Amino acid sequence: MSEQVKAISYKKLFRFFFPLAATPIMIGLTHSIINAALARLPFPEESIAVFTVVKGIVMIISSPTLMSLQLVVTYVDDRDSYKQIIRFTWAVGGILFSLLMLLAYTPLGEWIFRNMIGLTADNQISFAYAALRIACFLPLVQVLRNTHQGIAIAVRKTNFFVPGIVLRLIIISLFLWYAVRTRLVLGVVAGSLTWVTGIGIEGFFILGSLIYYFNNLDLAIEKMPKRNKDNPVLAEIVKFFIPLGLMISLGAFLQPIIQSGIARSNLATQSLAAYGVAWGLIATISGPIGMLHQLSLIYTEGTGDINWKPVMNFSLLTGLVLLLIISVIALSPLGNWLLIDVIGVSDEIARIAQRVLLAFALFPLIRSFRESYWGLLMNRRTTSLIGIAKIVNIVVVASTIFFGILKLSVQPAVFGALAFTLGEGVESILIWYYAVKYPERNVSR
């Protein structure tokens, strides 16, 4: 070789990752804006409570469509493979949309609201139906957005992400301002409309950006790196997708499992409040690490790749920075100010919440380590191993909660956070083990 191949620079990794990292933070801001508007519309408490319930149901059912991004990045490298993946992802979106429509327009929805969720008042059921009949379109707009996000990631154009979210923020803020001022629609209707259309705005913006930058979408697809020897068959796509879809749906149950365990303790009310506040902060602060697997998925093929070391170091550094931020909030007067003066909880809840935050502190570092190996396993098409590790995580958390929270003297909210962190640690060890033990398994390049 006449030229020595150099490892990717940290500057290039940062430029690629920063828009991805900003995405979950800004999306979290959109939900805060929606809740603020609901609090100013008629029936504020009922609207916020019902919208939260509907959002949880819709996310559990529709979350597999989020994995359409990974399908595009992994399998699309020409026009034919794009058509195959698009047909599959829209079919999945259509199935999940139909399932949500069934809940939104039949008595099955009311049965779930009353018997599984615990909504009893007729106006709550009415609000839930009104929200769900709009939110049921979420799988379709998620497919629109995530498939084109996958193309943008593959061609290293993550800079398209932030402007699209900013546009989403501006449009939904104007709509919600108008809704609050005129009070023409129910809060749950306004919330569902802005949630669904906001994601649609992102999707069309990224699609428009790809067409503008590359002149048309076909040329953008031609720029995607060649990853496959042959076009994927349906069985291969399903085998890749099912574990990821199952993983993300099962992952949505982790917090309800922990919260149900805390609710059975002697200090249920205080503990649930403290845990909820702490988890809200953790979810916001650690949101960027959920995108770290894109670095190893795009830039490395294995632990022997020249880019592996800088990718892993960058990921661990990101996790370490977030660990330090959480530790400062948990151990300093800054956390007390944030919890009491900004969020508005009581002194007692703030004291417990800071201890809960400390119990969560290792989570970002553990997750950042795991995300790098996730990317490798996705590259190798061994997503079944990711699904197995997620199931083990859930079993560890559930058994720890239900066998320990009622018997140990640890504060329930703190114990819940420790159980969550333990589950994440076990999952990460398994992912690392699989990535090291099966370095070449199912590679189809």
Secondary structure per residue as TSV (DSSP state, phi and psi in degrees):
chain	resnum	aa	ss	phi	psi
A	1	M	-	360.0	135.1
A	2	S	-	-83.2	-22.9
A	3	E	S	-123.4	140.5
A	4	Q	-	-85.5	128.0
A	5	V	-	-73.6	129.7
A	6	K	-	-102.6	147.2
A	7	A	-	-68.0	154.0
A	8	I	-	-62.6	143.7
A	9	S	-	-81.2	154.5
A	10	Y	H	-66.6	-30.2
A	11	K	H	-63.4	-42.6
A	12	K	H	-67.4	-39.2
A	13	L	H	-62.3	-41.2
A	14	F	H	-65.4	-43.6
A	15	R	H	-63.5	-35.5
A	16	F	H	-72.4	-41.0
A	17	F	H	-82.6	-31.6
A	18	F	H	-55.0	-47.9
A	19	P	H	-61.8	-35.0
A	20	L	H	-65.9	-39.7
A	21	A	H	-67.6	-36.9
A	22	A	H	-71.2	-25.1
A	23	T	H	-58.3	-55.6
A	24	P	H	-64.6	-31.2
A	25	I	H	-66.2	-45.0
A	26	M	H	-70.7	-32.8
A	27	I	H	-65.8	-39.9
A	28	G	H	-58.9	-35.7
A	29	L	H	-65.7	-36.1
A	30	T	H	-63.0	-39.2
A	31	H	H	-69.1	-32.7
A	32	S	H	-66.0	-38.9
A	33	I	H	-64.9	-42.0
A	34	I	H	-62.0	-46.5
A	35	N	H	-62.4	-37.5
A	36	A	H	-64.2	-37.9
A	37	A	H	-69.7	-42.1
A	38	L	H	-60.3	-33.7
A	39	A	T	-69.2	-14.8
A	40	R	T	-108.8	0.1
A	41	L	S	-100.4	168.5
A	42	P	S	-56.5	147.9
A	43	F	S	54.0	56.6
A	44	P	H	-61.0	-46.7
A	45	E	H	-65.2	-45.8
A	46	E	H	-63.2	-40.0
A	47	S	H	-65.1	-45.5
A	48	I	H	-64.6	-44.8
A	49	A	H	-63.2	-48.0
A	50	V	H	-68.4	-41.4
A	51	F	H	-63.0	-37.6
A	52	T	H	-62.4	-43.0
A	53	V	H	-63.7	-48.5
A	54	V	H	-62.6	-40.9
A	55	K	H	-60.8	-41.2
A	56	G	H	-63.5	-44.7
A	57	I	H	-62.3	-46.6
A	58	V	H	-64.4	-39.5
A	59	M	H	-66.9	-40.1
A	60	I	H	-61.3	-43.4
A	61	I	H	-76.1	-40.6
A	62	S	H	-89.7	-11.9
A	63	S	G	-58.0	-30.3
A	64	P	G	-56.8	-26.6
A	65	T	G	-66.5	-20.2
A	66	L	G	-63.2	-26.4
A	67	M	G	-76.2	-3.7
A	68	S	H	-62.1	-27.2
A	69	L	H	-60.5	-47.4
A	70	Q	H	-66.2	-35.9
A	71	L	H	-60.8	-45.3
A	72	V	H	-64.5	-47.3
A	73	V	H	-61.0	-40.4
A	74	T	H	-80.0	-39.3
A	75	Y	H	-110.5	-21.7
A	76	V	-	-85.5	121.0
A	77	D	S	-145.0	6.6
A	78	D	S	-160.0	179.2
A	79	R	H	-65.1	-38.7
A	80	D	H	-65.9	-45.8
A	81	S	H	-66.7	-32.2
A	82	Y	H	-61.9	-44.9
A	83	K	H	-62.6	-40.4
A	84	Q	H	-62.0	-48.3
A	85	I	H	-67.6	-39.7
A	86	I	H	-63.9	-42.4
A	87	R	H	-60.2	-42.4
A	88	F	H	-67.0	-46.7
A	89	T	H	-67.3	-36.8
A	90	W	H	-71.4	-30.2
A	91	A	H	-66.4	-43.6
A	92	V	H	-62.5	-45.7
A	93	G	H	-59.8	-40.1
A	94	G	H	-65.9	-39.3
A	95	I	H	-63.9	-46.2
A	96	L	H	-68.3	-36.6
A	97	F	H	-60.4	-43.3
A	98	S	H	-63.9	-39.1
A	99	L	H	-63.3	-43.7
A	100	L	H	-67.5	-36.1
A	101	M	H	-61.7	-38.1
A	102	L	H	-59.4	-41.6
A	103	L	H	-70.2	-35.0
A	104	A	H	-78.2	-22.9
A	105	Y	H	-125.8	11.2
A	106	T	S	-131.5	167.0
A	107	P	H	-63.5	-14.1
A	108	L	H	-59.0	-37.2
A	109	G	H	-61.6	-45.6
A	110	E	H	-62.7	-39.7
A	111	W	H	-60.7	-42.0
A	112	I	I	-67.1	-43.8
A	113	F	I	-60.7	-41.7
A	114	R	I	-80.5	-46.6
A	115	N	I	-93.2	-29.6
A	116	M	I	-100.3	-37.6
A	117	I	I	-90.7	-37.3
A	118	G	-	101.4	12.9
A	119	L	-	-73.7	131.0
A	120	T	-	-119.3	-37.3
A	121	A	S	-70.3	143.7
A	122	D	H	-61.6	-37.0
A	123	N	H	-68.6	-30.5
A	124	Q	H	-66.5	-42.1
A	125	I	H	-63.5	-41.9
A	126	S	H	-62.2	-44.0
A	127	F	H	-62.7	-41.2
A	128	A	H	-63.4	-42.5
A	129	Y	H	-63.8	-42.3
A	130	A	H	-61.4	-40.5
A	131	A	H	-70.8	-43.4
A	132	L	H	-69.0	-31.4
A	133	R	H	-68.7	-14.7
A	134	I	H	-100.9	-44.8
A	135	A	H	-66.7	-16.9
A	136	C	T	-63.4	-17.2
A	137	F	T	-80.7	-2.4
A	138	L	H	-56.7	-44.9
A	139	P	H	-56.3	-34.4
A	140	L	H	-70.5	-44.3
A	141	V	H	-72.6	-28.1
A	142	Q	H	-67.8	-38.6
A	143	V	H	-62.9	-44.9
A	144	L	H	-56.0	-49.3
A	145	R	H	-69.7	-50.1
A	146	N	H	-71.8	-32.3
A	147	T	H	-64.9	-39.8
A	148	H	H	-78.6	-27.4
A	149	Q	H	-62.1	-38.9
A	150	G	H	-60.0	-42.4
A	151	I	H	-63.5	-44.6
A	152	A	H	-61.6	-40.0
A	153	I	H	-65.7	-44.5
A	154	A	H	-63.0	-34.0
A	155	V	T	-95.2	13.8
A	156	R	T	64.2	34.4
A	157	K	-	-112.5	51.7
A	158	T	G	-68.9	-13.3
A	159	N	G	-67.2	-9.8
A	160	F	G	-74.7	-17.5
A	161	F	H	-70.4	-52.6
A	162	V	H	-62.8	-45.2
A	163	P	H	-58.5	-35.7
A	164	G	H	-65.0	-39.6
A	165	I	H	-71.2	-37.4
A	166	V	H	-61.1	-43.5
A	167	L	H	-61.1	-42.2
A	168	R	H	-58.9	-45.8
A	169	L	H	-60.8	-43.5
A	170	I	H	-64.5	-47.8
A	171	I	H	-66.6	-46.2
A	172	I	H	-69.1	-31.5
A	173	S	H	-65.8	-42.0
A	174	L	H	-64.6	-42.8
A	175	F	H	-63.7	-45.2
A	176	L	H	-67.4	-35.6
A	177	W	H	-60.8	-44.0
A	178	Y	H	-65.4	-41.3
A	179	A	H	-63.8	-41.7
A	180	V	H	-66.4	-39.3
A	181	R	H	-70.2	-40.4
A	182	T	H	-94.9	-25.6
A	183	R	-	56.1	42.0
A	184	L	-	-82.6	-21.0
A	185	V	S	-129.9	157.4
A	186	L	-	-65.1	154.2
A	187	G	H	-59.3	-42.3
A	188	V	H	-66.2	-31.8
A	189	V	H	-69.4	-45.4
A	190	A	H	-61.1	-42.6
A	191	G	H	-63.5	-46.1
A	192	S	H	-66.6	-40.7
A	193	L	H	-60.5	-46.7
A	194	T	H	-69.6	-33.2
A	195	W	H	-65.0	-50.9
A	196	V	H	-72.1	-49.8
A	197	T	H	-67.3	-30.9
A	198	G	H	-60.8	-44.3
A	199	I	H	-67.0	-37.9
A	200	G	H	-61.0	-40.4
A	201	I	H	-59.9	-45.3
A	202	E	H	-57.4	-47.7
A	203	G	H	-60.1	-46.2
A	204	F	H	-68.1	-33.2
A	205	F	H	-65.0	-46.3
A	206	I	H	-65.6	-41.5
A	207	L	H	-59.7	-47.0
A	208	G	H	-62.2	-38.1
A	209	S	H	-65.8	-41.6
A	210	L	H	-62.9	-44.1
A	211	I	H	-65.3	-41.6
A	212	Y	H	-65.8	-44.3
A	213	Y	H	-73.1	-40.5
A	214	F	H	-102.3	3.4
A	215	N	S	79.8	-37.4
A	216	N	S	-158.3	166.8
A	217	L	H	-68.0	-33.5
A	218	D	H	-60.0	-40.5
A	219	L	H	-67.6	-34.3
A	220	A	H	-64.0	-42.3
A	221	I	H	-65.0	-36.6
A	222	E	H	-64.6	-25.0
A	223	K	T	-80.9	-9.2
A	224	M	S	-70.4	141.7
A	225	P	-	-63.5	145.2
A	226	K	-	-76.8	117.1
A	227	R	-	-115.6	-15.6
A	228	N	-	-129.1	142.9
A	229	K	S	-70.7	-40.0
A	230	D	S	-133.3	162.1
A	231	N	-	-65.8	140.2
A	232	P	-	-69.0	145.2
A	233	V	-	-92.3	165.1
A	234	L	H	-58.2	-41.4
A	235	A	H	-61.1	-38.8
A	236	E	H	-68.1	-40.7
A	237	I	H	-63.1	-45.8
A	238	V	H	-61.9	-43.7
A	239	K	H	-61.1	-36.0
A	240	F	H	-73.5	-41.5
A	241	F	H	-79.4	-41.9
A	242	I	H	-56.2	-48.0
A	243	P	H	-61.1	-37.3
A	244	L	H	-69.7	-44.0
A	245	G	H	-62.6	-42.2
A	246	L	H	-64.5	-40.8
A	247	M	H	-61.1	-46.7
A	248	I	H	-71.9	-32.0
A	249	S	H	-70.2	-44.5
A	250	L	H	-65.0	-36.0
A	251	G	H	-60.0	-28.6
A	252	A	T	-68.0	-17.6
A	253	F	T	-86.9	-11.7
A	254	L	H	-58.3	-49.9
A	255	Q	H	-65.9	-42.9
A	256	P	H	-58.8	-35.5
A	257	I	H	-62.6	-47.1
A	258	I	H	-64.5	-45.1
A	259	Q	H	-64.9	-35.2
A	260	S	H	-67.9	-34.0
A	261	G	H	-67.5	-43.2
A	262	I	H	-62.8	-37.3
A	263	A	H	-64.2	-18.8
A	264	R	T	-93.0	2.7
A	265	S	S	-87.2	175.0
A	266	N	T	-75.0	-22.0
A	267	L	T	-114.6	48.2
A	268	A	H	-60.7	-50.1
A	269	T	H	-63.2	-53.0
A	270	Q	H	-62.5	-42.6
A	271	S	H	-66.2	-42.1
A	272	L	H	-63.8	-41.2
A	273	A	H	-63.7	-46.9
A	274	A	H	-65.0	-42.1
A	275	Y	H	-65.3	-42.6
A	276	G	H	-61.7	-42.8
A	277	V	H	-65.0	-45.2
A	278	A	H	-65.3	-43.6
A	279	W	H	-65.1	-35.8
A	280	G	H	-58.4	-43.0
A	281	L	H	-67.1	-43.4
A	282	I	H	-61.9	-44.1
A	283	A	H	-61.3	-38.2
A	284	T	H	-71.6	-48.3
A	285	I	H	-66.1	-41.8
A	286	S	T	-91.2	2.3
A	287	G	G	-51.0	-42.7
A	288	P	G	-59.3	-29.3
A	289	I	G	-69.0	-18.5
A	290	G	G	-65.8	-10.8
A	291	M	G	-102.7	-1.5
A	292	L	T	-65.7	-27.4
A	293	H	H	-63.7	-20.1
A	294	Q	H	-63.7	-28.0
A	295	L	H	-65.5	-50.2
A	296	S	H	-73.1	-29.9
A	297	L	H	-64.8	-39.7
A	298	I	H	-88.0	-39.7
A	299	Y	H	-105.2	-10.6
A	300	T	-	-133.6	156.2
A	301	E	S	-113.6	-10.6
A	302	G	S	176.7	175.3
A	303	T	T	-69.0	-15.6
A	304	G	T	-90.0	-4.5
A	305	D	S	-65.8	143.3
A	306	I	T	-62.4	-25.5
A	307	N	T	-86.2	-8.6
A	308	W	H	-61.5	-45.6
A	309	K	H	-61.9	-50.2
A	310	P	H	-63.5	-34.8
A	311	V	H	-64.5	-46.7
A	312	M	H	-64.6	-43.5
A	313	N	H	-61.6	-42.4
A	314	F	H	-62.4	-42.9
A	315	S	H	-64.1	-47.0
A	316	L	H	-64.8	-37.2
A	317	L	H	-64.5	-40.4
A	318	T	H	-60.4	-46.3
A	319	G	H	-63.0	-38.2
A	320	L	H	-66.4	-41.4
A	321	V	H	-60.6	-44.3
A	322	L	H	-68.1	-35.6
A	323	L	H	-59.0	-44.6
A	324	L	H	-65.0	-39.9
A	325	I	H	-61.7	-46.1
A	326	I	H	-63.9	-40.4
A	327	S	H	-64.2	-39.6
A	328	V	H	-63.1	-43.6
A	329	I	H	-63.0	-38.3
A	330	A	H	-74.2	-29.3
A	331	L	H	-113.9	-2.8
A	332	S	S	-121.5	166.9
A	333	P	H	-60.5	-20.3
A	334	L	H	-58.5	-41.5
A	335	G	H	-65.2	-40.3
A	336	N	H	-61.9	-43.3
A	337	W	H	-64.3	-44.6
A	338	L	I	-62.6	-44.1
A	339	L	I	-73.8	-41.5
A	340	I	I	-87.4	-50.2
A	341	D	I	-83.7	-33.8
A	342	V	I	-92.4	-53.6
A	343	I	I	-79.0	-35.9
A	344	G	-	94.7	23.8
A	345	V	-	-83.8	167.0
A	346	S	-	-74.0	166.7
A	347	D	H	-59.3	-41.5
A	348	E	H	-65.8	-44.6
A	349	I	H	-64.8	-39.5
A	350	A	H	-62.5	-41.7
A	351	R	H	-61.9	-44.9
A	352	I	H	-67.1	-42.3
A	353	A	H	-61.5	-36.6
A	354	Q	H	-65.1	-37.0
A	355	R	H	-67.9	-37.0
A	356	V	H	-64.8	-42.7
A	357	L	H	-58.8	-40.7
A	358	L	H	-64.1	-37.4
A	359	A	H	-67.6	-25.3
A	360	F	H	-86.0	-9.5
A	361	A	T	-57.1	-36.8
A	362	L	T	-74.5	-15.3
A	363	F	H	-54.7	-47.6
A	364	P	H	-60.9	-38.7
A	365	L	H	-68.8	-42.1
A	366	I	H	-62.4	-45.3
A	367	R	H	-67.1	-38.2
A	368	S	H	-65.6	-36.9
A	369	F	H	-62.5	-45.9
A	370	R	H	-67.1	-38.8
A	371	E	H	-58.9	-37.4
A	372	S	H	-63.0	-41.3
A	373	Y	H	-75.1	-28.5
A	374	W	H	-56.2	-46.8
A	375	G	H	-58.6	-40.3
A	376	L	H	-64.5	-43.4
A	377	L	H	-66.1	-34.7
A	378	M	H	-66.1	-39.8
A	379	N	H	-60.0	-35.1
A	380	R	T	-88.9	0.8
A	381	R	T	65.9	21.7
A	382	T	-	-99.1	52.3
A	383	T	H	-71.2	-18.1
A	384	S	H	-61.0	-32.8
A	385	L	H	-67.5	-35.3
A	386	I	H	-64.6	-42.5
A	387	G	H	-62.9	-41.8
A	388	I	H	-61.8	-44.8
A	389	A	H	-63.0	-37.4
A	390	K	H	-66.7	-39.8
A	391	I	H	-63.2	-42.6
A	392	V	H	-60.7	-41.8
A	393	N	H	-54.9	-50.1
A	394	I	H	-63.0	-41.5
A	395	V	H	-63.0	-43.1
A	396	V	H	-62.0	-46.6
A	397	V	H	-62.8	-48.4
A	398	A	H	-62.1	-45.5
A	399	S	H	-67.9	-38.0
A	400	T	H	-63.9	-44.4
A	401	I	H	-63.3	-53.8
A	402	F	H	-80.4	-17.4
A	403	F	H	-99.7	-13.4
A	404	G	H	-116.0	-33.4
A	405	I	T	-67.9	-26.4
A	406	L	T	-92.0	-10.0
A	407	K	T	-110.4	-23.8
A	408	L	S	-95.8	157.8
A	409	S	-	-89.2	2.9
A	410	V	S	-67.6	142.7
A	411	Q	-	-54.4	129.5
A	412	P	H	-55.0	-41.8
A	413	A	H	-65.6	-39.7
A	414	V	H	-65.4	-42.7
A	415	F	H	-63.0	-38.8
A	416	G	H	-60.2	-42.8
A	417	A	H	-66.1	-38.9
A	418	L	H	-65.6	-39.8
A	419	A	H	-62.7	-42.7
A	420	F	H	-61.5	-47.1
A	421	T	H	-63.7	-38.8
A	422	L	H	-61.8	-45.3
A	423	G	H	-60.6	-41.7
A	424	E	H	-64.1	-38.2
A	425	G	H	-64.3	-45.2
A	426	V	H	-62.6	-44.1
A	427	E	H	-60.2	-42.8
A	428	S	H	-64.8	-39.3
A	429	I	H	-62.8	-42.1
A	430	L	H	-64.2	-43.5
A	431	I	H	-61.5	-43.7
A	432	W	H	-61.2	-44.1
A	433	Y	H	-61.5	-45.0
A	434	Y	H	-63.6	-42.1
A	435	A	H	-66.2	-35.3
A	436	V	H	-80.0	-39.5
A	437	K	H	-73.3	-34.5
A	438	Y	-	-117.3	63.6
A	439	P	T	-65.4	-25.7
A	440	E	T	-120.0	10.9
A	441	R	T	-68.0	129.3
A	442	N	T	62.3	22.2
A	443	V	-	-70.0	130.6
A	444	S	-	-125.3	38.8
A	445	R	-	-86.3	360.0
